[in-house]
């Protein structure tokens, strides 16, 4: 996952994608790609020099960003095996 974190962090910095105090909305379908993006952005938001928050958006409702992040932590071995 470190490689993915690095690529996302590099893109954020290179293209100045996230301004200070932004709220980044991530469309979450429940698939691997959107869950990994949500997880990585949530982790990056904890240490990035620009402070920002991350919010999961889905059409089903009822699940928060924290719910998805904890789900991914529980499924971490499966996700780590993807990369």
N, C-alpha and C positions, 0 to 999 in steps of 0.2 A: 504494500500500500504506500510505502514511502515514495516510490516512483510516481504514483498517481498524485499524491499530495504535492510533490515538487512541480509537476507539470501544471497543476491547477494554480498553485501559488505563483509560478512564473508568469502564467497568462494574466492573472489578476494584476500583477505588478507591471508587466510590460505594456498592457493595453489600458491601464488605469481604469479597470472595470468596476471597482467598488469604491465609492466615495466614503469619507468619514461619516459614521453614524447611520449608514444605510441599513435598510431592512431588505435582505435578499430573499425573494420568493423563489422556491424551487418547486416546479410541478412534479408531483410524485405519483407515478402510476402503480408503483409496487414492483416494477421490474428491477433488474439488477443495476441498470445504468442510472436510473433516477435515484435509487437508494444509495448507491455509492457516491454520486455527486452530492446528495444531501449530507451524508456522513462526513465526507471530506470537507465540505464548506463549514459544517458545524465545528469540526475540529480546528480548522484553520482560523475560524473566527475567535477562538480562544487565545491565540498568540499573535495574530497579525497586528502590525503597528497601527493600522487604521481599525478602529473599533466598528464592528458591524454585527447585526443579528441575522439569523437565518430562520425562515418560516417555511414549513411544508404546506403546499397547496394541493388538494386533490378534490375530485368530484364526489367522492363517497362521503367525506366528512367524518368527524368524530375522532380523528387521530391528529395528534400534535407533532411538532418537530421532535420533541423529546421521546414520544412514543416510537417514532421511526428510528431514532438514534439508538434507543435501547434495544429495539428489535434487531438492528444491525449488529450491535455488540453481542447479542445472544447468538447470532448467526455468523460471527466473525470468522470462524474456521472455514466456512463455506465461501465467504467473500475473499478471504486471503488466498484461497485456492484458485481463484479466478485469474490472478495476475502472476 
